[in-house]
Amino acid sequence: MKNILVVSGHPNPSASLANKAILESLRTAFPQAQFRELASLVKDGHFDPVPEQEALLKADVIVLQFPFNWYSVPGLLKTWIDEVLLHGFAYGSGAKLSGKTVLLS
């Protein structure tokens, strides 16, 4: 089985019935998957990119799960994207995420 990483970008997961249902379904269907719930990982409005990048490197399949927010991602997920998916890691020369499958949920 492939290594699956689910990045949950809901800014207030306890307030969302839909988000809870989606995450519970994913946990049931893929018990071996790793889950990163960004609302519990953000510190003072920022993310530590090292553990986030390590989790991404281990994954074969990356699922970005978030509420659709006016044609974009929530601000929490946007901050994670800006601080974790850096040049030389996620894209550009030396990119380390090539060949991985990314799904949006």
C-alpha positions as CSV (number, residue, x, y, z in Angstrom):
1,M,0.0,0.0,0.0
2,K,1.2,3.5,-0.8
3,N,2.1,6.0,2.0
4,I,-0.8,8.4,2.2
5,L,-0.5,11.8,3.9
6,V,-3.7,13.8,4.5
7,V,-3.2,17.5,5.2
8,S,-6.3,19.0,6.7
9,G,-6.4,22.7,6.1
10,H,-9.7,23.6,7.9
11,P,-9.0,26.6,10.2
12,N,-11.6,25.5,12.8
13,P,-12.2,21.7,12.4
14,S,-14.3,21.3,15.5
15,A,-16.9,23.6,14.0
16,S,-17.4,21.7,10.8
17,L,-19.6,18.7,10.5
18,A,-18.6,18.1,6.9
19,N,-14.9,18.2,7.7
20,K,-15.3,15.8,10.6
21,A,-17.2,13.4,8.4
22,I,-14.6,13.5,5.6
23,L,-11.7,13.0,8.0
24,E,-13.5,10.1,9.8
25,S,-14.2,8.5,6.4
26,L,-10.6,8.8,5.4
27,R,-9.3,7.4,8.7
28,T,-11.6,4.4,8.3
29,A,-10.7,3.8,4.7
30,F,-7.0,4.3,5.1
31,P,-6.0,3.5,8.7
32,Q,-2.3,3.5,7.8
33,A,-2.5,7.1,6.5
34,Q,-0.8,9.9,8.3
35,F,-2.9,13.0,9.1
36,R,-1.5,16.5,9.6
37,E,-4.3,18.8,11.1
38,L,-2.9,22.3,10.4
39,A,-5.1,24.0,13.0
40,S,-3.2,22.1,15.7
41,L,0.2,22.6,14.2
42,V,0.3,26.3,13.6
43,K,2.2,28.3,16.3
44,D,1.9,32.1,16.4
45,G,0.5,32.1,12.9
46,H,3.4,30.1,11.4
47,F,4.5,26.5,10.7
48,D,7.8,24.7,11.2
49,P,8.6,23.7,7.7
50,V,11.0,20.8,8.7
51,P,8.4,18.3,10.1
52,E,5.9,19.3,7.4
53,Q,8.5,18.7,4.6
54,E,9.6,15.4,6.2
55,A,6.0,14.2,6.2
56,L,5.6,15.2,2.5
57,L,8.8,13.4,1.6
58,K,7.6,10.1,3.2
59,A,4.3,10.3,1.3
60,D,3.5,8.7,-2.1
61,V,0.0,10.2,-2.1
62,I,-0.7,13.7,-0.7
63,V,-4.3,14.6,0.0
64,L,-5.0,18.3,0.7
65,Q,-8.4,18.3,2.4
66,F,-10.0,21.8,3.0
67,P,-13.2,23.8,2.6
68,F,-13.5,25.6,-0.7
69,N,-13.1,29.2,0.3
70,W,-14.1,31.8,-2.3
71,Y,-12.2,30.1,-5.1
72,S,-9.2,29.5,-3.0
73,V,-7.9,27.7,0.1
74,P,-8.4,28.9,3.6
75,G,-5.8,31.3,4.9
76,L,-4.4,28.7,7.2
77,L,-3.7,26.3,4.3
78,K,-2.3,29.3,2.2
79,T,0.2,30.1,5.0
80,W,1.2,26.4,5.1
81,I,1.7,26.4,1.3
82,D,3.8,29.6,1.5
83,E,6.0,28.4,4.4
84,V,6.3,24.7,3.5
85,L,6.2,24.3,-0.3
86,L,9.3,26.3,-0.9
87,H,11.5,26.7,-4.0
88,G,14.0,23.9,-4.2
89,F,11.8,21.6,-2.2
90,A,8.4,21.6,-3.9
91,Y,9.3,23.2,-7.2
92,G,12.3,24.5,-9.1
93,S,15.7,22.9,-9.5
94,G,16.2,20.3,-6.9
95,A,12.5,19.8,-6.3
96,K,11.9,16.8,-4.1
97,L,8.2,16.2,-4.6
98,S,8.3,15.2,-8.2
99,G,6.4,12.0,-9.0
100,K,4.0,12.2,-6.1
101,T,0.3,12.1,-6.5
102,V,-1.6,15.0,-5.1
103,L,-5.4,15.0,-4.6
104,L,-7.7,17.8,-3.5
105,S,-10.6,17.1,-1.3
